[in-house]
Amino acid sequence: MQGRDIPRDEEPPVCRIANGITVTDEVGGHSSMWFRVEHDGDQAWMPAIPMRPEQVENTTLPGCPG
């Protein structure tokens, strides 16, 4: 799935991890939370950093199996 842009509103997350690798966006925000999504039969990981804080804080998604 490298190089493909997956719209976040179209692919709801399946599960999450809260203590992944920390990423920083271009304006200095950080997050170590990641969401797994499924797209066209493939799996991808999306960092939580571009999401609004209320989307991340209020998530009831299960943790991804480790």
MOVEN-V805332 format. One record per residue. N is the residue number from 1. SS is DSSP state (h for helix, s for strand, l for the rest). PSI is psi in radians with two decimals (NA if undefined). Layout:
N_SS_PSI / N_SS_PSI
//
This chain:
1_l_0.10 / 2_l_2.36 / 3_l_0.03 / 4_l_2.44 / 5_l_2.08 / 6_l_2.02 / 7_l_2.23 / 8_l_-0.57 / 9_l_-0.36 / 10_l_-0.40 / 11_l_1.65 / 12_l_2.51 / 13_l_2.64 / 14_l_-0.70 / 15_s_3.12 / 16_s_2.77 / 17_s_2.43 / 18_l_-0.20 / 19_l_0.83 / 20_l_-2.90 / 21_l_2.29 / 22_l_2.30 / 23_s_2.68 / 24_s_2.34 / 25_l_-3.13 / 26_l_-0.25 / 27_l_0.13 / 28_l_0.03 / 29_l_2.61 / 30_s_2.68 / 31_s_2.54 / 32_l_0.14 / 33_l_2.38 / 34_s_2.56 / 35_s_2.38 / 36_s_2.29 / 37_s_2.78 / 38_s_2.35 / 39_s_2.09 / 40_l_0.69 / 41_l_-0.05 / 42_s_2.83 / 43_s_2.54 / 44_s_2.71 / 45_s_2.32 / 46_s_2.25 / 47_s_2.65 / 48_l_-0.19 / 49_l_-0.69 / 50_l_0.00 / 51_l_2.71 / 52_l_2.54 / 53_h_-0.67 / 54_h_-0.45 / 55_h_-0.62 / 56_h_-0.80 / 57_h_-0.56 / 58_l_0.24 / 59_l_2.42 / 60_l_0.33 / 61_l_2.56 / 62_l_2.79 / 63_s_2.55 / 64_l_2.48 / 65_l_2.47 / 66_l_NA
//
